[in-house]
């Protein structure tokens, strides 16, 4: 019986053992990976969910395979067994060897490759075809958002040796869909023309080439809808609503039709106004005076926003850096009236603990600190902080300025003012060749330092030699000669001018002199400048010199010693000194040859220019230049070598430089004692270029002339011109171009349609 039981047990164990073997269960003694080309075996082992010594069976294979597929490295994975060795056979995905992009113009290749890198389609990464499909759709979406609905993106994958691929994206951008018509439906209070004039989107016009306003984009349409909403809210239409917008595109994907359906509602008026809350140290009357609306006025969201902004600025001047002003309206839909309550919460008053500077590796801290209008230890002031930043930005040796005001740890009433600056090269050594139609070929060498030894002082040495003469000068200026901002500078110079080479009468004018200049800041925008100096002049003649000049030399001599006093007042509120887009400059100048000079005279002048931003891409400027001079004492009239001239790149373009106005008996230009010039310009974006801080293009209208005296002024003698101009501050020097058409030139006028200069200083 016992023998029988043993036989039964042995049989059962044999059957179990055979079943276990049939299930494939085994202890992994080793793992081998086959099929690898670029990926290391160690990388595979890192992702394998099984290690040597583990017991596995075939039912574990799917989990192992899924783990390796999740890596994205392989297109195929199989498992096999050789005894107790697990064999992993893989087929690697190819690597991306190269990504080429062809046909793109609207979006740069660098921008496209940056976007591709973010999604993983970049050289050296594993290639995934599904990712390529997503990239194609994303590129199309970007082009659609730019109004290019005919865009097409096709990809090609070329196999290379060593399991690599080259990817080519062929892009056909197509034309930008042009807006053929915009319809606004539902407006009654305002005409279509008035509403359409508010929108960025427009049908094609004569400026569309520059503004691109006729090109459709979803983002621009969204902004236009918000513009309409803001306009109606500013007119009191509190219940205004944009019901729907429809955008239809023609089958050829070139023309777009837009329909905007609106409900205007009715205008609401203001019934009552209240001011409540805590006003801190600011008097309630001051904040009350900032409320420029009154009961009976039409409700305007823009006015509400402006009032709260001014209140915040006023509180910010007293240290309330985080003041909060809320406007609470109570609307009565039956009477169409609104009661307004301005609730003021000034928050905690804070002061500035420290002012810190970062990034000024060359410039001394004290040079930057003297521009500060915000003081350490004083109450925080938004006005002073902003003005301090502006003053730093106007320094020629700083490229950019950023300010942050973090709270001081452990306090709730202190902040630090951290100014981070980026310096630009403050010095230059230049040798070059220039050409100007006014000065001819010019060899120049200059050494300039706008931030000499990090002190903020300016030092300059200029050596110019041209066909019209020579000019050598040494200048130095200390903008903070005194701690309160009085500047002092000096200039010594030597000049030789062949006036015939600059289109004036034929004679020679040589001079040398020196000048000291003091600048007195009257406030943040106004400066008074006084500049006493001495100048020695010698006049040479030749056979071509006009008889009028020869007679003058016979009467008064050809050598002059002049003791001069120059004075000027300037008010400058421009956002930039070069390529300004807002603000204005007004400058009044006076030059006096004081008694004791060989020639006694005075010259008065005014120069002004104002900039008005009409749109983000368009600025309008208008300016004028007036000059008048006369003699006094022993001098009859303004000396001929001090006359004003007009014509050329710096006055009335389209007419040859210095040729307008009176002439001598030999028909050479003589200039005059009275000059009047004006110009207006529309500053346009540069075609086919991103916004540049070194290039400017403008369409202009010039008017002006020179007259012998003020009594000779005749409006009919003014000369006009229109045209386009360009200025590029290149690494080699300024390049100025002008293409002008004189409008009323007369017989005897010398005209030049195309004018240019290269390497000539531009003021």
Residue pairs with C-beta under 8 A, 6 or more apart in sequence:
23 57
23 58
23 59
24 57
24 58
24 81
25 55
25 56
25 57
26 55
26 56
26 57
26 81
26 84
27 53
27 54
27 55
27 84
28 50
28 51
28 52
28 53
28 54
28 55
28 56
28 84
28 85
28 86
29 52
29 53
29 83
29 84
29 85
30 52
30 84
30 85
30 86
31 45
31 48
31 50
31 51
31 52
31 85
31 86
31 88
32 85
32 86
32 87
32 88
33 41
33 44
33 45
33 88
33 89
33 90
34 87
34 88
34 89
34 90
35 89
35 90
35 91
35 92
36 44
36 90
36 92
37 92
37 162
37 163
38 92
38 95
38 162
38 163
39 73
39 92
43 73
44 68
44 88
44 90
47 67
47 68
47 70
47 71
48 64
48 67
48 68
48 88
49 63
49 64
49 67
50 56
50 60
50 64
50 86
56 64
56 86
61 79
64 79
64 88
65 77
65 78
65 79
68 74
68 77
68 88
68 90
69 77
72 93
72 126
72 128
73 90
73 92
73 93
73 126
74 90
74 91
74 92
74 93
75 91
75 92
75 93
76 90
76 91
77 88
77 89
77 90
77 91
78 88
78 89
79 86
79 87
79 88
79 89
80 86
80 87
80 89
81 87
92 126
92 163
93 126
93 127
93 128
94 126
94 127
94 159
94 160
94 163
94 164
94 165
95 124
95 125
95 126
95 127
95 163
95 164
95 165
96 121
96 122
96 123
96 124
96 125
96 126
96 127
96 164
96 165
96 167
97 123
97 160
97 164
97 165
97 166
98 123
98 166
98 167
99 113
99 116
99 121
99 122
99 123
99 166
99 167
99 169
100 166
100 167
100 168
100 169
101 109
101 112
101 113
101 168
101 169
101 171
102 168
102 169
102 170
102 171
103 170
103 171
103 172
103 173
104 112
104 171
104 173
105 173
106 143
106 146
106 148
106 173
106 176
107 142
107 143
107 146
112 139
112 169
113 122
115 138
115 142
116 122
116 135
119 131
119 134
119 135
119 138
120 128
120 131
121 131
121 132
121 135
121 167
127 157
127 165
127 167
129 157
132 155
132 157
132 167
135 155
135 169
136 153
136 154
136 155
136 169
139 151
139 153
139 169
139 171
140 151
140 152
140 153
143 151
143 153
143 173
143 174
144 151
144 218
145 217
145 218
145 219
146 176
146 215
146 217
147 176
147 177
147 215
147 216
147 217
147 256
148 173
148 174
148 175
148 176
148 177
149 174
149 177
149 249
149 253
150 172
150 174
150 175
150 177
150 252
150 253
150 254
151 171
151 172
151 173
151 174
152 171
152 172
152 174
153 169
153 170
153 171
153 172
154 169
154 170
154 172
155 167
155 168
155 169
155 170
156 167
156 168
156 170
157 165
157 166
157 167
158 165
158 166
158 167
158 168
159 165
160 166
174 253
175 254
176 212
176 215
176 216
177 215
177 216
177 249
177 253
177 254
177 255
177 256
178 204
178 214
178 215
178 216
178 254
178 255
178 256
179 201
179 202
179 203
179 204
179 214
179 215
179 216
179 255
179 256
179 257
179 258
180 203
180 255
180 256
180 257
181 203
181 257
181 258
182 196
182 199
182 201
182 202
182 203
182 258
182 259
182 260
183 257
183 258
183 259
183 260
184 192
184 195
184 196
184 228
184 259
184 260
184 262
185 259
185 260
185 261
185 262
186 243
186 261
186 262
186 263
186 264
187 195
187 262
187 264
188 264
189 235
189 237
189 264
189 267
190 235
195 228
195 231
196 202
198 224
198 227
198 228
198 231
199 224
199 227
199 228
200 213
200 220
200 223
200 224
200 227
201 213
201 214
201 216
201 220
201 221
201 224
201 258
202 208
202 213
202 214
203 214
204 214
205 213
205 214
207 213
207 618
208 214
209 687
210 617
210 618
210 684
210 685
210 687
211 615
211 617
211 618
211 685
216 247
216 256
216 258
221 245
221 247
221 258
225 242
225 245
225 260
228 242
228 260
228 262
229 240
229 242
230 301
230 302
232 240
232 264
233 240
233 299
233 300
233 301
233 302
234 300
234 301
234 302
234 303
235 267
235 298
235 300
236 267
236 268
236 269
236 298
236 299
236 300
237 264
237 265
237 266
237 267
237 268
238 265
238 268
238 299
238 331
238 338
239 263
239 265
239 266
240 262
240 263
240 264
240 265
241 262
241 263
241 265
242 260
242 261
242 262
243 261
243 262
243 263
244 261
245 258
245 259
245 260
245 261
246 258
246 259
246 261
247 256
247 257
247 258
248 256
248 257
248 259
249 255
249 256
249 257
250 256
250 257
266 336
267 298
267 299
267 336
268 298
268 299
268 331
268 336
268 337
268 338
269 296
269 297
269 298
269 299
269 336
269 337
269 338
270 293
270 294
270 295
270 296
270 297
270 298
270 299
270 337
270 338
270 339
270 340
271 295
271 332
271 335
271 337
271 338
271 339
272 295
272 339
272 340
273 291
273 293
273 294
273 295
273 339
273 340
273 341
273 342
274 339
274 340
274 341
274 342
275 284
275 287
275 288
275 291
275 341
275 342
275 344
276 341
276 342
276 343
276 344
277 342
277 343
277 344
277 345
277 346
278 344
278 345
278 346
279 287
279 315
279 344
279 346
280 315
280 318
280 320
280 346
280 349
281 318
281 349
282 314
282 315
282 318
282 346
286 314
287 311
287 314
287 342
287 344
290 307
290 310
290 311
290 314
291 307
291 342
292 303
292 307
293 300
293 303
293 307
293 340
299 338
304 327
304 340
307 327
307 342
308 325
308 326
308 327
308 342
311 323
311 325
311 342
311 344
312 323
312 325
312 382
313 382
313 383
315 323
315 325
315 344
315 346
316 323
316 380
316 381
316 382
316 383
317 381
317 382
317 383
317 384
318 349
318 379
318 381
319 349
319 350
319 351
319 379
319 380
319 381
320 346
320 347
320 348
320 349
320 350
321 347
321 350
321 380
321 382
321 405
321 415
322 347
322 348
322 350
323 344
323 345
323 346
323 347
324 344
324 345
324 347
325 342
325 343
325 344
325 345
326 342
326 343
326 345
327 340
327 341
327 342
327 343
328 340
328 341
328 342
328 343
329 338
329 339
329 340
329 341
330 338
330 339
330 340
330 341
331 337
331 338
332 338
332 339
348 412
348 413
349 379
349 413
350 379
350 380
350 413
350 414
350 415
351 377
351 378
351 379
351 380
351 413
351 414
351 415
352 374
352 375
352 376
352 377
352 378
352 379
352 380
352 405
352 414
352 415
352 416
352 417
353 376
353 377
353 408
353 414
353 415
353 416
354 376
354 416
354 417
355 369
355 372
355 374
355 376
355 416
355 417
355 419
356 416
356 417
356 418
356 419
357 365
357 368
357 369
357 419
357 420
357 421
358 418
358 419
358 420
358 421
359 420
359 421
359 422
359 423
360 368
360 421
360 423
361 423
362 397
362 423
362 426
362 451
362 454
363 397
363 398
363 421
363 423
363 451
363 454
363 456
364 454
364 455
364 456
367 451
367 454
367 455
367 456
368 392
368 419
368 421
370 480
370 483
370 485
371 388
371 391
371 392
371 395
372 384
372 388
372 391
373 383
373 384
373 385
373 387
373 388
373 391
374 380
374 381
374 384
374 385
374 388
374 417
375 384
380 405
380 415
385 403
385 405
385 417
387 524
388 403
388 419
389 401
389 403
389 419
392 398
392 401
392 419
392 421
393 400
393 401
394 576
394 577
395 456
396 426
396 450
396 451
396 577
397 423
397 424
397 426
397 450
397 451
397 456
398 421
398 422
398 423
398 424
399 422
399 423
399 424
400 421
400 422
401 419
401 420
401 421
401 422
402 419
402 420
402 421
403 417
403 418
403 419
403 420
404 417
404 418
404 420
405 415
405 416
405 417
405 418
406 415
406 416
406 418
407 414
407 415
408 414
408 415
408 416
426 449
426 450
426 451
426 452
427 447
427 448
427 449
427 450
427 451
427 452
428 446
428 447
428 448
429 446
429 447
430 444
430 445
430 446
430 447
430 733
431 444
431 445
432 443
432 444
432 445
432 732
432 733
432 759
433 441
433 442
433 443
433 444
433 759
434 441
434 442
434 444
434 466
434 733
434 757
434 758
434 759
434 760
435 441
435 442
435 757
435 758
435 759
435 760
436 442
436 649
436 756
436 757
436 758
436 759
436 760
437 648
437 649
437 656
437 657
437 752
437 755
437 756
437 757
438 468
438 502
438 503
438 648
438 649
438 657
438 658
438 757
438 760
439 466
439 467
439 468
439 501
439 502
439 757
439 760
440 466
440 467
440 468
440 501
441 466
441 467
442 464
442 465
442 466
442 467
442 759
442 760
443 464
443 465
443 466
444 462
444 463
444 464
444 465
444 759
445 462
445 463
445 464
446 460
446 461
446 462
446 463
447 459
447 460
447 461
448 458
448 459
448 460
448 461
449 457
449 458
449 459
449 460
450 458
451 457
452 458
452 459
455 478
456 479
456 480
457 476
457 477
457 478
457 479
458 475
458 476
458 477
458 479
458 489
459 475
459 476
460 473
460 474
460 475
460 476
461 473
461 474
461 475
462 471
462 472
462 473
462 474
462 475
463 471
463 472
464 470
464 471
464 472
465 471
466 501
467 498
467 501
468 497
468 498
468 501
468 502
469 495
469 496
469 497
469 498
469 501
470 494
470 495
470 496
471 493
471 494
471 495
471 496
472 493
472 494
472 495
473 491
473 492
473 493
473 494
474 491
474 492
474 493
475 489
475 490
475 491
476 489
476 490
476 491
477 487
477 488
477 489
477 490
477 517
478 487
478 488
478 489
479 485
479 487
479 519
480 486
480 487
481 487
481 488
481 518
484 521
485 521
486 518
486 519
486 520
486 521
487 517
487 518
487 519
488 516
488 517
488 518
488 519
489 516
489 517
490 514
490 515
490 516
490 517
491 514
491 515
491 517
491 533
492 512
492 513
492 514
492 515
493 511
493 512
493 513
493 514
494 511
494 512
495 509
495 510
495 511
495 512
496 508
496 509
496 510
497 508
497 509
497 510
498 508
499 505
499 506
499 507
499 508
499 509
500 506
500 507
500 544
500 668
502 657
502 658
503 647
503 656
503 657
503 658
503 659
503 669
503 750
504 645
504 658
504 668
504 669
504 670
504 671
505 545
505 546
505 549
505 640
505 664
505 666
505 668
505 669
505 670
506 542
506 544
506 545
506 546
506 668
507 539
507 540
507 541
507 542
507 545
507 549
508 539
508 540
508 541
508 542
509 537
509 538
509 539
509 540
509 641
510 537
510 538
510 539
510 540
511 535
511 536
511 537
511 538
512 535
512 536
513 533
513 534
513 535
513 536
513 562
514 533
514 534
515 531
515 532
515 533
515 534
515 564
515 566
516 531
516 532
516 533
517 529
517 530
517 531
517 566
518 529
518 530
518 531
519 527
519 528
519 529
520 527
520 528
520 529
520 530
521 527
522 528
525 571
525 572
525 573
526 569
526 570
526 571
527 569
527 570
527 572
528 567
528 568
528 569
529 566
529 567
529 568
529 569
529 570
530 565
530 566
530 567
531 564
531 565
531 566
531 567
532 563
532 564
532 565
532 566
533 563
533 564
533 565
533 566
534 561
534 562
534 563
534 564
535 560
535 561
535 562
535 564
536 559
536 560
536 561
536 562
537 559
537 560
537 561
537 562
537 641
538 558
538 559
538 560
539 549
539 553
539 558
539 559
539 560
539 641
540 558
541 549
541 550
541 553
541 558
544 666
546 664
546 665
546 666
546 668
546 670
547 664
547 665
547 666
548 640
548 664
548 665
548 670
549 640
549 664
552 639
552 640
556 598
556 599
556 639
557 598
559 598
560 597
560 598
560 599
560 639
561 597
561 598
562 593
562 597
562 598
562 599
563 593
563 594
563 596
563 597
564 591
564 592
564 593
564 594
564 597
565 591
565 592
565 594
566 589
566 590
566 591
566 592
567 589
567 590
567 592
568 587
568 588
568 589
568 590
569 587
569 588
570 585
570 586
570 587
570 588
571 584
571 585
571 586
571 587
572 583
572 584
572 585
572 586
573 583
573 584
573 585
574 580
574 582
574 583
574 584
574 585
574 611
575 581
575 582
575 583
578 729
579 693
579 696
580 611
581 611
581 613
581 619
581 683
582 611
582 612
582 613
582 619
583 610
583 611
584 608
584 609
584 610
584 611
585 607
585 608
585 609
585 610
586 606
586 607
586 608
587 605
587 606
587 607
587 608
588 604
588 605
588 606
589 603
589 604
589 605
589 606
589 607
590 602
590 603
590 604
590 605
591 602
591 603
591 604
591 605
591 629
592 601
592 602
593 599
593 600
593 601
593 602
594 600
595 633
599 631
599 635
599 639
599 642
600 631
600 632
600 633
600 634
600 635
601 629
601 630
601 631
601 632
601 635
601 638
601 639
601 642
602 629
602 630
602 632
603 627
603 628
603 629
603 638
603 642
604 627
604 628
604 629
605 625
605 626
605 627
605 628
606 624
606 625
606 626
606 627
607 623
607 624
607 625
607 626
608 623
608 624
609 621
609 622
609 623
609 624
610 621
610 622
610 623
611 619
611 620
611 621
612 619
612 620
612 621
612 622
613 619
614 620
617 684
617 685
618 682
618 683
618 684
618 685
619 682
619 683
620 680
620 681
620 682
620 683
621 680
621 681
621 683
621 698
622 678
622 679
622 680
622 681
623 678
623 679
623 680
624 676
624 677
624 678
624 679
625 651
625 675
625 676
625 677
625 678
625 704
626 675
626 676
626 677
627 644
627 674
627 675
627 676
628 673
628 674
628 675
628 710
629 638
629 642
629 643
629 644
629 673
629 674
630 637
630 638
630 673
630 709
631 637
631 638
631 639
637 673
637 709
638 673
640 670
640 671
643 670
643 671
643 672
643 673
643 706
644 671
644 672
644 673
644 674
644 675
644 706
645 651
645 657
645 658
645 660
645 661
645 669
645 671
645 675
645 706
646 652
646 655
646 658
646 660
646 661
646 675
646 677
646 704
646 705
646 706
647 655
647 656
647 657
647 658
647 659
647 660
647 719
647 750
648 655
648 656
648 657
648 658
648 755
649 657
649 736
649 738
649 755
649 756
649 757
650 763
651 660
651 677
651 702
651 704
652 660
652 677
652 702
652 703
652 704
652 705
652 719
652 720
652 721
653 700
653 702
653 721
653 723
653 725
653 738
653 740
653 755
654 702
654 721
654 723
654 738
654 740
654 741
654 742
654 745
654 751
654 752
654 753
654 755
655 719
655 721
655 742
655 745
655 749
655 750
655 751
655 752
656 750
656 751
656 752
657 755
658 669
658 671
659 669
659 749
659 750
660 669
660 704
660 705
660 706
660 719
660 749
661 669
661 670
661 671
661 672
661 705
661 706
661 707
661 708
662 669
662 670
662 671
662 672
662 706
662 707
662 708
662 712
663 669
663 670
664 670
667 748
670 708
671 706
672 706
672 707
672 708
672 709
672 712
673 707
673 708
673 709
673 710
674 706
674 707
674 708
674 709
674 710
674 712
674 713
675 704
675 705
675 706
675 707
676 704
676 705
676 707
676 713
676 718
677 702
677 703
677 704
677 705
678 702
678 703
678 704
679 700
679 701
679 702
679 703
680 700
680 701
681 698
681 699
681 700
681 701
681 725
682 698
682 699
682 700
683 696
683 697
683 698
684 697
684 698
684 699
685 691
685 697
686 692
686 695
686 696
686 697
687 697
689 695
694 728
694 729
694 730
695 726
695 727
695 728
695 729
696 726
696 727
697 724
697 725
697 726
698 724
698 725
698 726
699 722
699 723
699 724
700 722
700 723
700 724
700 725
700 740
701 720
701 721
701 722
702 720
702 721
702 722
702 740
703 718
703 719
703 720
703 721
704 718
704 719
705 717
705 718
705 719
707 713
707 714
707 717
719 742
719 743
719 744
719 745
719 749
720 742
720 743
720 744
721 740
721 741
721 742
721 743
722 740
722 741
722 743
723 738
723 739
723 740
723 741
724 738
724 739
725 736
725 737
725 738
725 739
725 740
726 735
726 736
726 737
726 738
727 734
727 735
727 736
727 737
727 762
728 734
728 735
732 758
732 759
733 758
733 759
733 760
734 757
734 758
734 759
734 760
734 761
734 762
735 756
735 757
735 758
735 759
736 756
736 757
736 758
736 760
736 762
737 754
737 755
737 756
738 754
738 755
738 756
739 753
739 754
740 752
740 753
740 755
741 753
742 749
742 751
745 751
